């Protein structure tokens, strides 16, 4: 499992979104990864999901970030 934020973010994305983000400039990838980490830390309902399934919480946070991006 990757340890850097961008690698971790890419790992939890759906395959079609992973390809799109992987093709972006590094700065944009870092911005999205930071938004993902912020979403993980601020989502109250994600706290409950994180207790049950950390991978599911990470995937849900990634989905939310990408949905906001359009």
C-alpha positions in Angstrom: 0.0 0.0 0.0 1.4 3.4 -0.9 2.3 5.7 1.9 2.3 9.1 0.2 -1.1 10.9 0.1 -1.3 10.9 -3.7 -0.5 7.2 -3.8 -3.1 6.4 -1.1 -5.7 8.5 -2.9 -5.1 6.9 -6.2 -5.3 3.4 -4.6 -8.8 4.0 -3.3 -10.3 5.6 -6.5 -12.5 3.7 -8.9 -10.5 2.4 -11.8 -11.8 4.9 -14.4 -11.3 7.8 -12.0 -7.8 6.5 -11.1 -6.8 6.7 -14.7 -8.1 10.2 -15.1 -6.3 11.5 -11.9 -3.1 9.6 -12.8 -3.0 11.6 -16.1 -3.3 15.0 -14.3 -0.3 17.2 -13.4 1.3 16.3 -10.0 0.1 19.6 -8.4 -3.5 18.7 -9.3 -3.1 15.2 -7.9 -1.7 16.7 -4.7 -4.6 19.1 -4.4 -7.2 16.3 -4.8 -5.3 14.1 -2.3 -5.3 17.0 0.2 -9.1 17.4 -0.3 -9.5 13.7 0.2 -7.6 13.8 3.5 -9.6 16.8 4.6 -12.9 14.9 3.8 -11.7 11.9 5.8 -11.1 14.2 8.8 -14.2 16.2 8.6 -17.0 13.8 7.7 -18.9 12.9 10.8 -20.7 10.0 9.2 -17.4 8.8 7.8 -16.2 8.4 11.4 -18.8 5.7 12.0 -18.0 4.1 8.6 -14.3 4.2 9.4 -14.9 2.3 12.6 -16.6 -0.4 10.7 -14.5 -0.4 7.5 -11.6 2.0 7.1 -11.2 1.1 3.4 -14.9 1.8 2.8 -14.6 5.2 4.5 -11.5 6.1 2.3 -13.3 5.0 -0.8 -16.4 7.1 0.1 -14.3 10.2 0.9 -12.6 9.8 -2.5 -16.0 9.4 -4.3 -17.2 12.6 -2.6 -14.1 14.6 -3.6 -14.3 13.4 -7.2 -18.1 14.1 -7.4 -17.4 17.7 -6.3 -14.8 18.0 -9.0 -17.4 17.3 -11.6 
